[in-house]
């Protein structure tokens, strides 16, 4: 059998101008960095490959003082001229290309990308779904397109009528080249992922590209004799692998996450003892997390967004009731404790790992009991924006797919932003300095969550801040609770661009603003008998 092993330079030399490239990677993890760097080097030296299309769920990379990582390395005019991604995140140079109109760019729900790849592996041409209706993905809004001034290469999302129901039909160009990552390869191209933090879309991407007659290249840390891998550990069989590149600098170019080179706890080989949770400071994040946690019921299957929602798991741990819920992450981890910041995407003590397309099957099918997502801005119709703010490009990530099918959704964030400061005194909230920017607006800039769609489908939608709780109703946004110590007119209504319904406003539970534990376990377990 002809050897599949080659150098990174030899592998990327196979990429042709105009190819449709699908890589793996999620925010700050699983990126095939050595292959990405080799593409950059070849382009700077030869001007090739050029005019590439990138199809990827959550673009991995980071910009930092002194250098770049991930797909920031490919941010050159002419190298990538079209891209489809769920999340642009920390790829600041990529986003500069988009804002300058140097590349055609779309932001899809990231699970939709993995579902498209799965469908391409089965010979299908797209994905039919209700996910994204009435949001910026809907072609009657923006069609998922970032830069409207750049001519579109096609109508990639369409509204269709299917047996009397309205759906979106998603498509992208079909990828014909994949740069992926595993931990170990044997000489036959069988790939295992024993030291990776998750599987993401590696398996479906490899299958989609091979079924499209394309080329699949894997970056790995280890190479072993053919046929010696435990067959149960093989994630991608060798028939889907064309080339293998053994990383020459795994410490820098094959890290498990940005924060750690390798931690067996993140790959599920060891379970760490649960450390005693130190008492969290009583700040606005804890106030909001406590109030959110009161929405939980025993046995809930939960997804927590990044930022403020992450504090909910810490509150649950502090109160000794983390075992009453099951946390999930878009990367495919189920159970355990999702990590954040430089380790985002990884999970400590996970029960198990699913492929990215499969975890989104769970989400799309309404398998979550409740979801807690960030609240960047909301409007009078209940719409929420977390994806775009003037020149700031982020993307929706899994936000749309988590919020639309889930029966109960809670959005969490401070009431205002930009210098906002508050503290608790004697069981009351004291606002020290108001934020410069209003978050409850007449109209949001970008619709990442549609209040209209939620009302049509009968979802239970709550907006929780440190000083107020609102509910979405068919009659409009209703203010249902305010914090003790807060003045309704001066501290709440005066900082909103619309007037909510205020016919039955109650005080938030005073325990939330106390230094003492709130008895969260008892609060949650009491719901069993209701």
N, C-alpha and C positions, 0 to 999 in steps of 0.2 A: 504493500500500500504506500502511495506517495505521501511523504510527510506533510502535515498541515501546519507545522511550526514555521514561523517566519519572524522577521523584525517588524517593529511598528512602522518603519519607513516603507518596507515592502508591502505591508498590508494596506496602508492608505494610498499607495501608488495605484491600487486597483480601483479607487474611486474615480469615476469619470465626471467630466463637466456635465452639469444638469441632473445628476443623480438625485434620487429621493432618499434621504438619509434618516434612519431612525436609530437613536442611541438610547442607552439606559441611563439611569441616574434620577435621583429625587432630592431636590433642593440642595443638600450638602453631602449627599451620600451616593454610593454606587456608580459614580461617574468613571468611565474608562479613560482616566486622565492621560495616560501615556499615548493612547491613540489620538486623543483630542490635540495634544501638543504636537504630535507628528503631522496632523492635518495643517495646523497653523504654520509649522516650519516649512512644509512643502509649498503652501500657498505663497508665503513671503519670498521663497527662493525662486519659484517657477511661475507664479500666477495661477496655479491649478491645485486642486480642483476649484472650479468657479460655478456660479449660478446654481448652487445647491438648494434644495428644499429640505427643511428640517421638520419632522413629524415626531413630537415628543410630548409626554404627559406633564412632567413637572421639571422644567429645565434646571439641571444641576449647575451650580456655580456660585461664585462669590467674588466680589471686588473688594480688595483691601489695600492698604498702603503698601506700595512696593511691588504689587503684582496682582495677577488674576488666577482664577481657577475655573474649571468647568468650561461652559460654553462662552464665557467672556473671551476665551482664547480664540474664538471663531468670529469675533465681531469686527469684520473687515468688509468694507464696501466691495461688492462683487463676489465675495466668497459665499455668503448666504443671501439669496435674493427673495426667499419666501419661507415663512415658518408658521407652523401650527403647534401651539403649546397651551397647556392648561395654566401654567404659572411661570412668570418671568422672574419673579423673586429678586435675588441679589445680583442678577446679571445686568449691571448698570450699563456696560458698554453695548450690550445687545439692545437695551432699551433706548440708548442714544441713537442707534441706527434706525430704530423704528420711528422715533420722534422726528428724525431728520428726513424721513421719507425715503430712506436708502434700501428698505426691504419691505416687502408685502408681509403683513403679520396678522394672525388671527389668534384669539384666545378661546379655546374650547374647554368645556368641563374635562378635567384630567382623566376621569374614569371613562369618558366617552372616547378618548384617544385609544385607551387599552381595548375597549369594546370594538372599535373600528379595526384595530390590528387583528383581533380574534376573528372578526368577520372576513377580513382579507385572507386569513389563513384557510378559510373555508370556501373561498372563491366568490364571496359576496362583494357587493360594490359599496355598501354603506350600512348605516345603522338607523333604524326607525325608533323614535323615542319621544315621549312627552317632556323629557328633561330639557329645560331651557325655554319652554314656552313663556312668552311675555317678558322675558329677561333680555339683556343686550345681545344674547345669542340669536334670538328670533330675528329673521331677516326684515320683519316689519319694524324692528327697532334699529339694530346695528348690524345684524348678521354675524356677530362675533368679530368683526373687523376692527383693528386698532386704528389704522391710518387711512381714512376715507379718501385722502388726496392721492394715494397711490393707486393706479389702475388695478382692478381685480383680475386675476387670471381665470376666474370661474365663479359660478354660483354654487358655493360649497355647502350651504345649508338652505334647505327649502321647507316651506310649509306645505304639507300634503294632507288630503282628506283620505282616511282609510276606514272604510265601512262606516262612514258618518261621523268619525271622530277626528279631531285635529291632532297632528303629530308634526314633529320636525324630522327631516331626513338629513342626516349628517354624512358628509363625504370628505375625503382629503385625497391628494395624489397618493397612489399606492407605493409604499417604500420598496426600493430595490437594493438597499445596502444598509446593513446594521452593524454598529459598533457597540458591543455588549461586554459584560463583565461577569466573571465567575471567580471562584477561589482556586480550583484545581481542574486541570484538563488531563486526560490521558492521550496517548498518541493517536487514538482513533477519533478524537474530538469530543468525547463524552465530557460533560461539564458538571461539576458539583459546586455548591455555593455555601459550604459549611462555615465559613468565617464572615459571610456577609450579614448585614443587619436585617435584610428582607429580600424577597424575590422581585418585587415590583412587576414590571412588564417584560422581564427578560425572556421568559418562555414564549409568550405570544408574539413578541417582536421577532424572535428567531424563526418561528413557524411562518409568520406572515411574509417575511422577506424571501424565505426559501420557496414558498408556494407561489411567489411572484417571479420566480426565476432569478432571484438576486443572490447577493453574496453576504455571508454572515461571518464577522470577525469577533473573536473573544479575546479580551485581555484577562490573564489569570496570574496568580502568584506562584503556582506550583505546576510542574509537568511530571507525570508518572507514566510508567509502562502501560501500554495498551491492554485494556481488559482487567486492570487491577483495581479499579474503583469499585467500591460496594455499589451494586446496581441500584439499591434503594436510595443511595445518596445522589444519583445522577438526576439533575434537574432538566438538563437539555441533552438528549441523545446525540451522538456524533453525526447522524445523518443530516442534522440541521447546522452543522459547523463546517465552514470552509477553511478558515485560517485561525491559528492560535498564536497569540503574542504573549510571551512570558515577561511580566513587568520587570524592568531593570532597576527600579527604585521604589519598591512597594511602600517604604516608610512615608514617602511624599506623594506618590502617584497611585497608590492602591490602599488608601486608608479606609477603615470601616465607616467612620464618619469624619467630619471635619475636626471634631473634638478629640477623637481617640483613634489610635492606629488599629488596635484590636482589643475588644473586651468580650470574653466568652459569654457573659451575661446577656449581651445584646444579640448574640446569634443563637441563644437558647440552649447552650451547652451546660451552663451552670445557672443555678438559682441563688441569688444573693439573699442573705437574711434581711428582713425588713428592719431597717434602722428605726429607732424611736423618733417619731416626728417631733422636731422642736416646734415650739409654739410660734405660729406665724404672727408677725406684727399686725396690729389692728389698724390697717390702712384701708383705702377705698377698694383695693383689689380684694381684700379679705371680706369686706362688707358685701360686695357684689357676689363673690363666690359662695358665701353663706346663704344669701337669699336664693341664688340659683340652686344650690344643693337641696333646698327645701322643696323643690319641684320633683325630686327623684322619688321613685317607688322601688321596693325590693325587687331584685332580679332584672333591673333595667339594663338593656344593651345600649351603650352610650358612645357617641363620638364627641370629642372635645376639640374645638378649633384652637388655633395658636393664640398666644397672648393671654388676655384676661381669662378665657375659659380654662386654661391649663391650671389655674389656681383651685378649681373645683375639686380636682383629685387630691390636692394637698389638704384642703379643708376636710374632705372625707377621711383621709388618713389620720389627720389630727384628732378627729372625733371618733376614730376606731370603727368606721363603717365602710371602708373601701371594699370589703368583700361582698357587700350587698349589690354591687354593680359590676358589669363587664365592660371594660373600655376597649375600643377598637381604633385602628389607625388606617388611613387611606393606603399606606404601603402594604397592608395585608396582615399586620400583627393583630392577634386577638388575645385579650386578657393582659394581665401585667400592668406595668406603669409606663405610659408613653413618655419619652424624654423630650427635651426642648432645646432651644438655642442651637449651639454648634452640633448637638446630637439629634436634632429634630428628624423625625421619621423612624428612628430606632425606638425599641421598647425593651425595658428591663423586665425580666421574669414573665415574658409572654407565654401563654398556654400553647400557642401554635401559630403557624404562618400560612397565609393564603396568597395566591397570585393576585396582583392588583386588579385584574379584570373580574376575579371572583369576589373580592371584598366589595366591589361596586355592584355586583349582582345582588349582594345582600342589601346595600343601600338603595339601589333603584327599586327593589322589590318591597321597600318599606320595612326592612328587617330591624331597623333601629327603633328603640322605644322612645328615645328622646335625644336631641342634639343641642349642644351649646356652641354657638358661633359668635364671632366678634361683631361688634356694632360700631362701624366707622361713621355712618350717617344713615338716618331714616327719614321718611317723609310722611305727609298726612295720609297717604294711601297705604302706608305700611311697608312700602318698598325699602330695601336696604342696599346700600352700596359699600362694597369692600374692594372693588376691582380697579377703579380708576378715579384719580383726583387731579383735574387739570393736566399737568404734564407728568404726573406720577403714574406709571404703568405697573400694575401688579398681575392681573389676571384673576380668574375665579378659583383656581385650584379645584378642590372637590366641593366647594361651597354650594353650588347650585344643586348638585346631585345628592348632597346630604340634606339640604333644607327642603327641597320640593317634595320628595316622597315620604318624609318622616312626619308622622301624625302630630307630634308635639315638638316644637322648636322654640328655643330660648336664645335671644340675642343679648349679648352682654357687653357693656362699655360705659365709661364715665359719661355724665350728662353733657358736659362741655369739654373742650380740649384746648391745649395750648396754654400751659402755665397754671392749670387748675390745681388747687390745693385744698385739702379738707382734713379734719380730724374728728375723733370722737371724744366727747366730754360728758360725763354723767349720763351715759346711755343715749346721748343725742348727737346728731351730726352737725358739726360747725364748719361752715364754708369760710375758709381763710382768704382764698383768692380765686375769683371766678376765671374760668377759661376764656381765651380770646375768641374761640371759634364755636359757633353753634352747631350741634350735630343733628337736632331735630328740625329739618328744613321743610319748606313748602314742597320742593321737588328735589329728589336726589339727582346727582350728576350722571350716574351710571346705575342701571337696574341689575343688580346681581341676584336679588330676591324680589319676587313679584307679590305684593300684597293682594292684588286683584286675583291672581291665580290661587293663592292660599285661601281666600274667601270662597272661591268657586269650589274648591276641593274639600272644604271643611276642616282645615288644619287649625290646631291650637297654637297660636303664636303670641309670645310674651317678649317684652323688651325690658330688661332689668338694668338699672343704673344704681349708683350709690345713693341717690336721693329720691328716685321715683321708679315706679313699675307701671308699664302700660300694656294694654291688651289690644290686639287687632280684632275688630268686630265688623260686621257687615254695615254698621252705621258709621264706621270710622274708628280712629284711634281713641281708646278710652283710657284715661288716667285712673288707675285703681288703687295705688298706694303711694304715699310719700313718707320720707324718713321723719322720725321725731326730731324736732328742732328746726325743721325746714318750713319756710313760709311759702304757701302755695303760689301766690302771685309773684313775689319778689324773687324767689329762688328757683321756681319751676316755669310758670307760664311766661314770665318775662324773657326767658332764654329759649323760646321756641318760636319758629316762624309760622306755626299754625296753632290753632286752639283745639285741644282734644276735648272729648266729652268728660265732664267732671261731676256727674250726677251722684256718684257713690264712691268717694275717695276715703280710703282707710289709712291708718298708720301702719308702716312696716313693723314687723315683729321686733320689739325692743331688744330681744336677746341678741340680735344681729350686731348691735352696737356696743356690746359688753365685752370686757376682757375675758370673761369666763367662757367655758365651753357652752354650747347652745343646746346640747342634748340631741344632736342631729340623728343619731341612730334611732332614738325613740320616736323622733318626728317622722322618719321614713317608715319605720316598722309599724307605726300606728295606722298607716294607710292600708295595711293588709285587711283590717277588719271593716274598712269603710265600704 
